[in-house]
């Protein structure tokens, strides 16, 4: 898994064109303890297709507060990938995903959205 970089405001400020203060931004690396370990779950849907769900940190605004599971169909590679949001911080989501029963993972897949 690639390292995830976050925006973190720098300490220096400068005046903008209108005299407003603007914040300069700098990159900061997320602490390793907050990066979810790679976790995958495999399920078969009602149509007999096999899906693999891989845990990632969130990709939209506020993504550091939640994790996502990206589902990929193994039997039909042309099938759209699907994304399900977990309302857990990425650091805790791996253990929660591993603890889910297969029926719960299947429910997560059925409630997911196309990527």
C-alpha distance (Angstrom), angle and dihedral (degrees) to the residues before:
residue distance angle dihedral
X1 . . .
X2 3.78 . .
X3 3.81 118.2 .
X4 3.79 113.2 -98.5
X5 3.77 118.5 -131.2
X6 3.79 123.8 -152.8
X7 3.77 134.1 -162.8
X8 3.76 113.8 -110.0
X9 3.81 122.9 -179.7
X10 3.77 114.0 -114.3
X11 3.79 119.6 -129.3
X12 3.79 96.4 -120.7
X13 3.80 121.9 84.1
X14 3.75 131.2 -165.5
X15 3.78 133.8 -168.5
X16 3.81 116.4 -102.4
X17 3.80 128.3 -144.2
X18 3.79 93.3 -82.8
X19 3.77 92.9 45.8
X20 3.81 89.6 -101.4
X21 3.75 116.9 137.7
X22 3.80 113.3 -112.4
X23 3.76 125.2 -162.5
X24 3.75 119.3 -131.1
X25 3.77 113.9 -137.0
X26 3.77 128.6 -140.7
X27 3.79 133.6 -178.1
X28 3.78 120.5 -104.4
X29 3.78 126.3 -175.6
X30 3.80 118.2 -124.5
X31 3.82 113.2 -114.3
X32 3.80 112.7 -98.6
X33 3.81 91.7 -121.7
X34 3.84 88.9 62.4
X35 3.81 94.3 52.1
X36 3.80 110.9 95.1
X37 3.81 115.9 -126.1
X38 3.79 114.0 -117.4
X39 3.78 106.5 -86.3
X40 3.79 125.9 176.1
X41 3.79 133.3 -175.3
X42 3.80 126.1 -168.8
X43 3.83 123.2 -151.2
X44 3.81 137.7 166.4
X45 3.80 117.2 -133.6
X46 3.81 128.0 -143.3
X47 3.83 91.5 -89.1
X48 3.81 91.8 56.8
X49 3.82 96.3 -106.1
X50 3.79 118.3 140.7
X51 3.80 116.4 -132.3
X52 3.80 129.6 -170.9
X53 3.80 117.8 -154.9
X54 3.81 118.3 -156.6
X55 3.80 122.3 -165.4
X56 3.81 118.3 -125.7
X57 3.77 135.4 164.5
X58 3.79 115.5 -99.3
X59 3.79 119.0 -72.8
X60 3.81 102.6 -161.9
X61 3.79 130.4 66.7
X62 3.79 109.3 -54.1
X63 3.80 90.5 23.7
X64 3.77 92.5 145.6
X65 3.80 90.3 68.2
X66 3.81 96.0 55.2
X67 3.78 141.9 32.2
X68 3.78 130.5 -136.2
X69 3.79 135.0 -149.4
X70 3.81 115.6 -141.4
X71 3.81 111.6 -154.4
X72 3.83 120.6 -155.2
X73 3.82 123.7 -173.3
X74 3.82 110.9 -128.1
X75 3.81 96.5 -168.5
X76 3.80 96.6 50.5
X77 3.82 111.4 29.9
X78 3.81 90.3 -174.6
X79 3.81 90.8 63.0
X80 3.81 113.3 109.7
X81 3.77 115.5 -98.4
X82 3.78 113.5 -117.5
X83 3.81 131.3 -146.0
X84 3.79 126.9 -152.3
X85 3.79 121.8 -171.7
X86 3.80 121.2 -136.0
X87 3.78 115.2 -157.0
X88 3.79 91.8 -138.9
X89 3.79 130.7 98.1
X90 3.82 111.3 -99.8
X91 3.82 91.4 -114.0
X92 3.85 91.3 63.3
X93 3.80 99.6 32.2
X94 3.82 97.6 81.8
X95 3.80 93.9 61.4
X96 3.81 91.0 43.9
X97 3.82 92.7 51.1
X98 3.81 91.7 49.1
X99 3.82 90.3 50.5
X100 3.83 94.7 53.7
X101 3.80 118.8 106.8
X102 3.83 116.6 -122.3
X103 3.82 90.5 -107.1
X104 3.82 89.9 55.6
X105 3.81 91.6 49.7
X106 3.82 88.5 49.8
X107 3.83 89.2 51.4
X108 3.81 88.2 50.3
X109 3.82 89.2 52.5
X110 3.81 93.2 48.1
X111 3.82 90.4 51.4
X112 3.81 93.8 48.2
X113 3.81 126.3 109.1
X114 3.81 128.4 -129.9
X115 3.79 112.6 -92.8
